[in-house]
Amino acid sequence: MTCRRSSLAALAGGAGSLLLAACLSTGEGRPPPLDDFVYPVGLAVSANGHVLWAANSDFDLRFNGGSVLSFDLDAIRADEAKVRRDPSDPTLPLAQAPVPAGSCPSDPPGATPDTTARQPATQTCAPPVLARAYVKDGIVTGAFSTRVDVRDGRLFVPTRGDTSLLWIDVASDSGDRTLPATDKRSPFHLDCGTRSGGSCDDAHRAGTVALSIPNVTTYTLPGEPFGLGFSSDSTLALVTHQTSGAVSLFRSGVGTQERSAPTLDHVMGGIPSGGTDIVELPHDSDAYLGCTSGRCGTPPPPTFVTSSRATSSLVRLRYLADDSGATPVRPVLAAESVSVLGGSPSGFDVRAIVVDTSSRIACKAHVLPAGGSRTEADLQRDLRRCARIPARLYAAARNPATLVMAYVGKNTEPDDPSYDPDALTFVTAQPVASGVARLALAPIVDRLGLFSLRLFTVSFDTNVVEIHDPETLALENGIRVAQGPFALAFDPFRIADVATKRIAPRDVDGRARYRFAYVASFSKSTVQLLDVDASTANGATFGNVVFTLGKPGSPVEKGL
């Protein structure tokens, strides 16, 4: 180990300070457990909702690395149903003594034997179960992973300990889930080459070795990779860095291109350091549908915005493809402009960004087809009008604790050639719980059983997941969760179904197939299931923790 272990007292400073405490492991010590959570920082759910992936960071360097684990989500959901019926069910792999049957969720037991006060359902009616009962596969990573994202059958994990973008291929979860996890056809298998001591081979640590290309500038990944974003077609992966004003550009090797290993094509510097998040601004091809040259403009190259701990600004980056015909292809990023977020121009520390295009999707769903007196030109004009409706960009900042909304794209007439899809216009801002770490757009299922879009904030310092109205930013609900929430994921959904407020499909038990959010507690090393389905059981458990995966506690408290 190259420096002393970071103190867990740093937890008091929140997710930002603890994730900046860079102390690298040299591979000494014992390997991390591959059947439990150790400071989880990332969650992802497979396309059909059968697999949950978790990235663990090994923050206190108790082990020689972090880990990525795959879990059987069907088994987890089945046991959540058991907990709902009877939290003391003896078939549950409980990590602590059960609570009395029949007491949850309407009448949870008292907090202590000598008081009549009632415990919240989040404490009593979701007794923790052992994580190892659901783990199917696991690999060792470098220390200090920051998140995990899945794109087109590939997991991507920025890892600060070995300065890499780890990539892991996974099989479709529509395949045979009864296959052993050692079989590459199993959706639980983590395919990252020949494992040595549980670790992936070096070929799966993208960015660690510069390509050897004569007369061409080559790159290695700068230190402290942190944020991760993708182009809409998944072909580009962009990484921010915590200790340098840089963004790294990868071709992901998935998406619409021929499948291959990721390649680091460019590192762009000169922007504020402390990069936290990066997202693509939406360019809707229908905004230019049927255009003739000069009449209503031409689509620009892909564009991204990135946030930073150091400023209240978003930096706009343009992707410039290499159309020279040379081999290899060498695209680049170029910084174009800076947009100061409204509401608190003097603030700083923007942690997360998301973009919502649901209003465009809803508009297009009502466009009539061509036919009769309605011409193809009429259809194209209406689609252009829908595609030019401003999208919404949301940003969450820490100082002050603020949720900001801006419009993306200048709303113009369908034939206006001055249309700018990347213009940012501040709309409103609202306070949020302090210590926000993540931001997500996802639906709830409302009391009528319809998908209804919401904005979720994860606040590390205050141990709460807040649910906001995406149109007004008004707070609708605050869900108390285990200490130090950091990562958030959801059951799979189609944004088109959410935008058009479709009825959520049902499972055989009558509950919505989409019904859970998954939140990782960094400090207590657990993952909790949040009920986001208000349509059944009179909404009795809606907005509550209903299942806790993993025995709560630090590695010391768990005896690891």
C-alpha positions in Angstrom: 0.0 0.0 0.0 1.4 3.4 -1.0 -0.1 5.5 1.8 -1.9 5.0 5.1 -5.5 4.0 5.2 -8.0 6.8 5.0 -10.0 7.4 8.3 -13.6 6.5 8.3 -14.1 9.8 10.1 -14.0 11.3 6.6 -17.5 9.9 6.2 -18.8 13.0 8.1 -17.7 15.1 5.2 -20.0 13.4 2.7 -19.6 11.5 -0.5 -17.5 14.2 -2.1 -14.7 14.3 0.5 -14.6 10.5 1.0 -14.4 9.9 -2.8 -11.5 12.4 -3.1 -9.4 10.7 -0.4 -7.2 9.0 -3.0 -4.9 6.5 -1.4 -3.9 3.8 -3.8 -3.6 0.1 -3.2 -0.6 -1.8 -4.7 -2.3 -5.1 -4.6 -1.1 -6.1 -1.1 -3.5 -7.6 1.5 -6.3 -10.0 1.2 -8.9 -10.0 -1.6 -12.3 -8.4 -1.0 -15.3 -10.6 -0.3 -17.1 -11.6 -3.4 -20.4 -12.3 -1.6 -21.1 -9.0 0.2 -21.1 -5.2 -0.1 -18.1 -3.1 0.9 -18.8 0.6 0.4 -21.1 0.2 -2.7 -21.0 3.2 -5.1 -22.7 1.9 -8.2 -25.8 0.0 -9.2 -27.3 -1.1 -12.5 -30.2 -3.4 -13.5 -30.3 -5.6 -16.6 -32.6 -4.8 -19.5 -35.3 -7.3 -18.5 -34.9 -6.9 -14.8 -33.4 -10.2 -13.9 -29.9 -9.1 -12.8 -28.6 -6.5 -10.4 -25.0 -5.4 -10.6 -23.2 -3.6 -7.8 -19.8 -1.9 -7.8 -18.0 -1.8 -4.4 -15.2 0.7 -3.7 -13.1 -0.7 -0.8 -12.9 2.9 0.5 -10.9 2.2 3.7 -8.4 -0.1 1.8 -9.1 -3.0 4.1 -8.7 -5.3 1.1 -6.5 -5.3 -2.0 -9.3 -4.0 -4.3 -13.0 -3.3 -4.8 -15.4 -5.6 -6.6 -18.3 -5.9 -9.0 -21.0 -8.4 -8.0 -24.0 -9.8 -9.9 -27.2 -10.7 -8.0 -30.2 -12.8 -8.8 -32.9 -10.1 -8.9 -35.7 -12.6 -9.3 -34.8 -14.3 -6.1 -34.5 -10.9 -4.3 -38.0 -9.9 -5.5 -39.4 -13.2 -4.5 -38.0 -12.8 -1.0 -39.3 -9.2 -0.8 -42.8 -10.7 -1.4 -42.1 -13.1 1.6 -41.1 -10.2 3.8 -44.3 -8.3 2.8 -46.4 -11.3 3.9 -44.4 -12.2 7.0 -41.1 -10.6 8.0 -40.4 -13.5 10.3 -40.7 -16.2 7.5 -38.1 -18.9 8.5 -37.1 -19.5 4.9 -35.7 -16.0 4.6 -31.9 -15.7 4.9 -32.2 -13.1 7.7 -29.1 -11.3 8.9 -30.7 -10.5 12.3 -33.7 -11.6 14.4 -37.1 -11.3 12.7 -39.9 -9.1 13.9 -43.3 -10.5 15.0 -45.5 -11.8 12.2 -48.5 -9.6 11.2 -47.0 -6.4 12.6 -45.9 -4.9 9.3 -46.4 -2.5 7.6 -49.5 -1.1 9.3 -48.4 -1.6 12.9 -44.7 -2.0 13.3 -43.4 -2.9 16.8 -42.3 -0.4 19.4 -38.8 1.0 19.2 -37.8 -0.4 22.6 -39.6 -2.7 25.1 -40.2 0.2 27.5 -41.9 2.7 25.1 -45.1 2.8 23.1 -43.5 4.7 20.2 -43.7 2.9 16.9 -40.8 2.2 14.6 -40.9 3.4 11.0 -41.5 0.6 8.5 -38.0 1.3 7.1 -36.5 0.1 10.4 -38.7 -2.9 11.2 -40.6 -4.2 8.2 -37.5 -4.7 6.0 -35.3 -6.9 8.1 -31.9 -7.3 6.5 -31.1 -10.5 4.6 -27.6 -11.9 3.8 -26.3 -10.6 0.5 -24.5 -13.9 -0.2 -27.8 -15.7 -0.6 -28.3 -13.9 -3.9 -24.8 -13.4 -5.3 -24.1 -15.3 -8.6 -20.7 -14.0 -9.7 -18.1 -11.5 -8.6 -14.7 -10.1 -9.8 -12.0 -8.0 -8.0 -11.4 -4.5 -9.3 -9.1 -1.7 -8.4 -9.9 0.3 -5.3 -12.2 3.4 -5.5 -14.6 2.6 -8.3 -17.1 5.4 -8.7 -20.1 3.8 -10.5 -21.3 1.1 -12.8 -23.2 1.6 -16.0 -24.5 -0.9 -18.5 -24.7 -0.3 -22.3 -25.6 -2.9 -24.9 -24.5 -5.9 -22.9 -21.3 -4.3 -21.4 -20.6 -2.9 -17.9 -18.4 0.1 -17.6 -16.7 1.0 -14.2 -14.5 4.0 -13.8 -11.8 3.0 -11.3 -9.6 5.5 -9.6 -7.3 3.0 -7.9 -5.7 1.7 -11.1 -6.8 4.7 -13.3 -8.8 2.8 -15.8 -12.2 2.3 -17.3 -13.0 -1.3 -16.5 -15.2 -3.0 -19.0 -17.1 -6.3 -18.5 -19.2 -8.1 -21.0 -22.5 -9.7 -19.9 -24.9 -12.0 -21.7 -28.5 -11.1 -22.4 -30.8 -11.7 -19.3 -33.4 -13.1 -21.6 -31.2 -16.2 -21.8 -31.1 -19.3 -19.6 -30.7 -18.1 -16.0 -30.3 -21.7 -14.8 -26.9 -22.0 -16.4 -24.0 -21.9 -13.9 -22.5 -18.4 -13.5 -19.2 -19.8 -14.9 -20.9 -20.3 -18.3 -20.4 -17.2 -20.5 -24.0 -17.7 -21.7 -25.3 -17.1 -18.2 -26.6 -13.5 -17.7 -24.9 -13.6 -14.2 -21.5 -14.2 -15.6 -19.0 -11.3 -15.6 -16.8 -11.8 -18.7 -13.6 -9.8 -18.4 -11.0 -12.2 -19.8 -8.9 -14.7 -17.9 -9.2 -14.0 -14.2 -6.1 -14.0 -12.0 -6.8 -13.9 -8.2 -10.4 -12.9 -9.1 -9.3 -9.9 -11.1 -10.0 -9.2 -14.8 -7.1 -9.3 -17.3 -5.3 -6.1 -18.2 -7.0 -5.9 -21.6 -10.2 -5.0 -19.9 -8.7 -2.0 -18.1 -9.2 0.5 -20.9 -7.0 3.6 -20.9 -4.1 2.1 -19.0 -1.8 1.6 -22.0 -1.4 4.0 -24.9 -1.9 2.6 -28.3 1.2 2.3 -30.4 0.5 4.1 -33.6 3.3 5.7 -35.7 3.1 9.5 -36.1 -0.2 9.7 -34.1 -0.7 11.2 -30.6 -1.8 8.5 -28.2 -3.2 8.9 -24.7 -3.5 7.2 -21.4 -6.3 7.9 -19.0 -5.6 10.9 -16.6 -5.8 10.3 -12.9 -8.9 10.1 -10.8 -11.6 9.0 -13.3 -15.0 9.8 -11.8 -18.0 10.7 -13.9 -19.2 8.7 -16.9 -21.6 9.5 -19.7 -22.6 8.1 -23.1 -23.8 9.2 -26.5 -27.4 8.3 -27.3 -26.3 5.5 -29.6 -23.9 4.2 -26.9 -20.9 4.3 -29.2 -19.1 7.0 -27.2 -18.1 6.9 -23.5 -16.9 10.1 -21.8 -15.1 10.2 -18.5 -14.5 13.1 -16.2 -11.6 13.5 -13.8 -11.5 14.7 -10.2 -8.1 16.2 -10.0 -7.5 17.6 -13.5 -9.6 19.8 -15.8 -9.9 17.0 -18.4 -12.5 14.8 -20.1 -11.5 11.6 -21.8 -13.2 10.3 -24.9 -13.6 6.6 -25.6 -15.1 4.7 -28.4 -17.1 2.2 -26.3 -16.9 -0.8 -28.6 -20.7 -1.3 -28.4 -23.8 0.4 -29.8 -24.2 0.9 -33.6 -20.5 0.2 -34.3 -18.8 -3.2 -34.7 -18.3 -4.7 -31.3 -14.8 -4.4 -30.1 -12.6 -3.4 -27.1 -13.0 0.3 -26.0 -10.3 2.7 -27.3 -9.2 6.0 -25.7 -9.2 8.4 -28.6 -8.7 11.8 -27.0 -8.1 13.6 -23.7 -9.3 17.2 -23.7 -8.0 19.5 -21.0 -8.4 23.1 -20.0 -11.8 23.0 -18.2 -12.5 23.3 -14.4 -11.1 20.5 -12.3 -13.2 18.3 -10.1 -15.4 16.9 -12.9 -18.5 15.1 -11.5 -20.9 14.2 -14.2 -21.4 14.4 -18.0 -24.5 14.0 -20.2 -25.3 14.4 -23.9 -27.6 17.2 -24.9 -30.5 15.7 -27.0 -30.3 16.3 -30.8 -33.6 15.1 -32.3 -33.2 14.2 -35.9 -36.8 15.0 -36.5 -36.0 18.7 -35.7 -34.5 18.8 -39.2 -36.9 16.3 -40.9 -37.7 17.4 -44.5 -35.4 20.4 -44.3 -33.9 21.8 -47.5 -30.5 23.4 -47.2 -30.7 26.7 -45.4 -34.5 26.5 -44.8 -34.6 25.1 -41.3 -30.9 24.4 -40.4 -28.8 21.4 -40.1 -28.1 19.1 -37.1 -24.9 19.9 -35.2 -22.4 17.2 -34.1 -23.0 15.4 -30.8 -22.8 17.8 -27.8 -22.2 17.2 -24.1 -22.3 19.2 -20.9 -20.1 18.4 -17.9 -20.3 19.6 -14.3 -17.7 20.2 -11.6 -17.2 20.4 -7.9 -15.3 23.7 -8.4 -17.9 25.9 -10.1 -21.6 26.5 -10.6 -21.2 26.3 -14.4 -21.7 23.6 -17.0 -19.1 23.4 -19.8 -20.4 22.5 -23.2 -18.3 20.1 -25.2 -18.6 19.3 -28.9 -17.7 15.9 -30.4 -15.8 16.4 -33.7 -15.6 13.2 -35.8 -12.6 12.4 -37.9 -13.8 12.5 -41.5 -10.3 12.7 -43.0 -10.4 9.1 -44.2 -7.2 8.4 -42.3 -6.6 5.2 -40.4 -7.0 5.0 -37.5 -10.0 7.3 -37.0 -9.1 10.0 -34.4 -12.1 12.1 -33.3 -11.7 14.8 -30.7 -13.6 16.9 -28.1 -13.6 20.7 -28.2 -14.9 23.0 -25.4 -17.3 25.6 -26.7 -19.0 27.6 -24.0 -19.8 27.8 -20.3 -23.4 28.2 -18.9 -23.8 29.5 -15.4 -26.7 27.8 -13.6 -29.3 30.2 -12.4 -30.7 30.4 -8.9 -27.3 30.8 -7.2 -24.6 32.1 -9.5 -22.1 32.3 -6.6 -22.6 28.7 -5.6 -20.6 25.7 -6.7 -20.1 22.0 -6.4 -22.6 20.6 -9.0 -22.8 16.9 -8.5 -25.2 15.4 -11.0 -27.0 16.2 -14.3 -29.9 14.5 -16.1 -31.9 15.5 -19.3 -35.6 14.8 -19.9 -37.0 14.5 -23.5 -40.4 13.1 -22.5 -42.3 16.2 -23.7 -41.1 15.6 -27.2 -42.0 12.0 -27.1 -45.5 12.7 -25.8 -46.0 15.3 -28.5 -45.0 12.9 -31.3 -47.4 10.3 -30.0 -50.3 12.6 -31.0 -49.0 13.5 -34.5 -51.4 12.3 -37.1 -50.1 10.3 -40.1 -50.2 11.5 -43.6 -53.3 10.6 -45.6 -56.2 12.2 -47.4 -55.8 16.0 -47.4 -52.9 15.7 -44.9 -49.6 15.6 -46.9 -46.2 14.1 -46.0 -45.0 17.7 -45.7 -47.7 18.3 -43.0 -46.5 15.2 -41.1 -42.8 16.3 -41.3 -43.7 19.8 -40.1 -45.6 18.5 -37.1 -42.7 16.2 -36.2 -40.3 19.1 -36.5 -42.5 21.1 -34.2 -42.5 18.3 -31.6 -38.8 17.7 -31.9 -38.1 21.4 -31.2 -40.0 21.5 -27.9 -37.3 22.3 -25.3 -36.0 19.4 -23.3 -35.5 19.8 -19.6 -32.0 19.7 -18.0 -31.8 19.2 -14.2 -28.7 19.8 -12.2 -28.1 19.2 -8.4 -25.6 21.3 -6.5 -24.3 21.1 -3.0 -23.4 24.7 -2.2 -26.1 25.7 -1.7 -28.1 22.5 -1.7 -30.1 23.3 -4.8 -32.0 21.5 -7.6 -31.9 23.6 -10.9 -34.0 23.2 -14.0 -33.1 24.7 -17.4 -34.6 24.3 -20.9 -32.4 22.7 -23.6 -33.0 24.1 -27.1 -34.4 27.4 -28.3 -38.1 26.9 -29.1 -38.6 28.2 -32.6 -41.0 27.8 -35.5 -40.6 24.5 -37.4 -39.0 26.2 -40.4 -36.8 28.7 -38.5 -33.1 28.1 -39.5 -31.8 29.8 -36.3 -33.0 26.8 -34.2 -30.3 26.0 -31.6 -30.8 22.6 -29.9 -28.0 23.3 -27.4 -29.1 26.6 -25.9 -29.6 26.5 -22.1 -32.2 28.8 -20.5 -32.5 28.8 -16.7 -36.1 28.2 -15.5 -36.2 27.7 -11.8 -34.4 26.3 -8.7 -35.6 24.8 -5.5 -33.7 23.8 -2.3 -33.0 20.1 -1.7 -31.7 18.0 1.2 -28.0 18.7 1.8 -25.3 16.5 0.5 -26.9 15.5 -2.8 -24.9 12.7 -4.5 -27.0 11.5 -7.4 -29.9 12.5 -9.6 -32.2 10.3 -11.6 -35.3 10.6 -13.8 -37.6 7.6 -13.5 -41.3 6.8 -13.0 -43.5 5.9 -10.2 -46.6 3.9 -10.7 -49.5 6.2 -9.6 -52.7 5.1 -7.8 -54.4 4.5 -11.2 -51.6 2.1 -12.3 -50.1 4.6 -14.8 -46.5 5.4 -15.3 -45.8 8.9 -14.0 -42.4 10.6 -14.3 -40.5 11.8 -11.3 -37.2 13.3 -10.4 -35.2 11.5 -7.6 -32.4 13.1 -5.6 -30.1 11.0 -3.4 -28.7 13.0 -0.4 -25.7 11.4 1.2 -25.5 13.7 4.2 -29.1 13.5 5.3 -29.9 9.8 4.5 -32.8 10.5 2.3 -34.1 9.9 -1.3 -36.4 12.7 -2.3 -39.0 12.5 -5.0 -39.8 15.7 -6.9 -42.3 16.8 -9.5 -40.3 17.2 -12.7 -42.3 20.2 -13.9 -42.2 22.3 -10.8 -39.4 20.7 -8.8 -41.8 20.6 -5.8 -40.9 18.0 -3.2 -43.5 15.2 -3.1 -41.9 12.6 -0.8 -38.8 12.0 1.2 -37.8 8.4 1.9 -35.5 7.7 4.9 -32.9 5.2 4.0 -29.7 3.7 5.5 -26.8 6.0 6.3 -24.8 7.4 3.4 -27.0 6.7 0.3 -24.9 7.1 -2.9 -26.1 5.1 -5.9 -29.6 4.6 -7.3 -31.1 2.3 -9.9 -34.6 1.3 -11.0 -36.5 -1.6 -12.5 -36.3 -1.4 -16.3 -38.8 0.9 -18.1 -39.3 2.4 -21.5 -39.3 6.2 -21.5 -41.9 6.2 -24.3 -44.3 4.4 -21.9 -43.6 6.9 -19.2 -44.0 9.9 -21.6 -47.4 8.7 -22.8 -48.5 7.6 -19.3 -49.2 4.0 -20.2 -50.5 1.5 -17.8 -47.7 -0.3 -16.0 -47.7 -4.1 -16.9 -48.6 -6.4 -14.0 -46.9 -9.5 -12.6 -49.0 -12.6 -11.7 -49.4 -11.3 -8.1 -51.1 -8.2 -9.5 -48.4 -5.8 -8.6 -46.7 -3.6 -11.2 -43.7 -5.3 -12.8 -42.0 -2.0 -12.5 -42.1 -1.3 -8.7 -38.7 -0.9 -7.1 -35.9 1.6 -6.9 -32.6 0.3 -5.5 -30.5 2.5 -3.4 -26.9 1.7 -2.2 -25.9 2.8 1.3 -22.2 3.6 1.1 -21.7 3.9 4.9 -23.7 0.8 5.9 -22.8 -1.4 2.9 -26.3 -2.4 2.0 -28.7 -2.1 -0.9 -32.4 -1.3 -0.1 -35.5 -1.7 -2.2 -37.8 1.3 -2.3 -41.5 0.7 -3.2 -42.4 3.1 -6.1 -45.8 1.4 -6.9 -48.7 3.3 -5.3 -51.4 1.3 -7.2 -51.7 -1.8 -4.9 -52.5 -2.4 -1.3 -53.9 1.1 -1.0 -50.3 2.3 -1.4 -49.5 1.1 2.1 -45.8 0.6 1.4 -45.4 3.2 -1.3 -42.4 5.5 -0.6 -40.9 3.1 2.0 -38.0 0.8 2.2 -39.4 -2.7 1.8 -36.3 -4.9 1.7 -32.7 -4.6 2.9 -30.0 -6.6 1.1 -26.9 -7.2 3.2 -26.1 -7.0 6.9 -25.8 -3.3 7.7 -22.4 -2.1 8.9 -18.8 -1.2 7.9 -16.5 -4.1 7.1 -15.3 -4.0 10.7 -18.9 -4.2 12.0 -19.6 -7.0 9.6 -16.5 -8.9 10.7 -15.0 -8.9 7.3 
